[in-house]
Amino acid sequence: MTASFNSGSTISKTLLSVSEQSFGNLEHIVIDGASSDQTLGILREYEGRYNLKWISESDSGIASALNKGLRLARGKYMLVLQADDQFAGPEVLEICYSLLKKERYDIHSFPVIRLEPSHRKTLYKPVKILFWYHFKTIFPHQGAFVHRRVYERIGNFREDLTIALDYDFFYRALKSVAK
């Protein structure tokens, strides 16, 4: 699931990285906030290449867009891959699925590679949790596959937040199972 707004300079790399995945059973939903740049043309170019669904309409921000995507999604696991993110290689989803298919956990978090402003790549790994109250940015959102039942249990992204909506979501998810 990808939220975008005037992402014409980056979204083609995102779409290409998804379309090149060797894992074929994927659904990619792009929720665009009525972009006025070349984003819509790029989305049209990728129609029919793979299971891409997209809408473009005004929204009230990233949480609103992601919540629309959640309502449209049909899969068991959701992954937020933003309009400037890409998969590290064509086998990423296939590797992740080999662990996800057992459905042992509601959230699977994998490392991601971050490109620093200096163009240096760093590996950002999930942190193992010992106690939920020690929570601090432990999941790289772009590497966290969240089962649909988590959203059903705790709700979607809070639309009153403009930043840290992923932090809030994961905090609520962890808190819901720590009782």
N, C-alpha and C positions, 0 to 999 in steps of 0.2 A: 504494500500500500504506500503510495507516494502522494504527498501534498505538494502543490506547486503554485507559484504565482510569479509571473514574469521571469521564468527560469530558462529562457531560451539559450542562455550561454552555457548551461550545464546539463539540462535534462536529456539531451541526446546521448551522452555517455551513460547515464543511468538506464535509459531504455535499451541501449545496446547491451549493457552488461546483463540485464534481465533476459533479453531475447536470446542471448548466447548460452543460457544455462542448459546443461545436458539433461537436467531433470525436467521432464515434460509436463508433469501434473501440477502446474502452477497457474495462479490467477493473479494478474497484476492490475491493480486498480489505481488510477491516477485521478486525484481530485484537484482540479485546477480552479483557482479563485478568480476567474474571468480575466485572464492575462491579456495584455494589450501588446505584447512583443511577439516574437516568432514561436512561442511555446506551442500554440495550437497547431500551427503548420507542422511542427516536428512530431507532435502526437499523431496527426493524420498520416504522416509518413510511415509510422510504425504499426498502424492498424493492419491487421491481417497477418503480420509476421509471427505473432505468438498470441497467447490469450491475454490481450490487453483490453481493458475496459476503461473508459475515461469519461469524465463529465467536466464541464467548465461552466461555472456559475459563481456569482458573488457569495461570499461567506463572511463570517465574522472573525476569521483567523485560523491558525493552524489546527487548533483543537476542534473547531467546527468542521474543518475539512476532513480530518482523520475520523471523526465520528460519522460523517457521511460515508466514508470508505468502509467503516466497520458495518454499517447497515447494508451495504452492497455486497460485502464479502460472503463467500459461501464455504470457505475452507475451514479446517480445524484450527490451524495455527496462523497467526497474523504476525507480520514483520513490517516495521516502519522503515522504509528505505527512502530517504528524502531525495529531492530533485537534484542534489549535488553529491549524492552517494553512489557508489558502484560496488558490485561484487568483485572480489579479488581475482576470480577466475571462473571459467565456465562450469566447474564441478562443485561449486560451493553449495548449492541447494541439494544436490545429490548426496553429498557428504553429511549435511545437516539432517536430511531426511532419514538417513540410516539410524540416527539416534532418536529422532522425533517419532518414528513410526511405532515405537513401543508405548508411547504416551505415558511414560512413568512419571513425568513431571509436568506441571502446568506452565512453567517458564524454563526455557532452555536458553542460556546465554553463551554466546561464542565470542572469541576475540575479534576485534576489528583493527584494521590498519588506518591510522589517522595521518593525514598529510598536514604537517605543521605549516604555518605561514612562511617559514624558511625553506619550504619544499622538502624537508626531511620527513621520512616516514617513521612513525613510531607504532608499536603494537600496544593496543589498549585492551587489557584483559579484564574479564569479569572477576570480581572479588568474591571469595567464598564467605558466606555469612555464618557467623557463629551466633549472633544475637541480633534480632531485627532492629533493636534500638541503637545499634552501631551503624546504621544505614547512612551511607554517603556516596552518591554517584557510583553505585556498584555495578550497574548494568550498562554497557554501551548499547544504546537503544537500537542502533543499526544492526546489532548482532543478537537481539533478544526476540526469540520466537515465543509468542504468548498464545496459549490455548484459548479458544473461544469461551470456555467455561469461566475463565478469569474475568472477562468483561461482563459475563452474565451475573457473576457473583458480586463484583464491586462497582460495576458501572463503567462508563466510557471515560474519555478524557474530559477534564473540567474545562468548560469553555470560558470561565471567568478568569482563567490564567493565561497570560500572554508569554510567559517564560516558565521554565521548570515544570511543564505539564507532564513530561515523562518521569521526572523525579517524583512528583505527586502520585502518578499512577502506580509506579513500582512500590512506593511507600505504602499506599493503600493495599496493594496486592499482598505484600509481605505481612502487613499488620493483620489482614483478614485470616491468615493461617497461623498466626502466632498466639492466638487467644487460647 
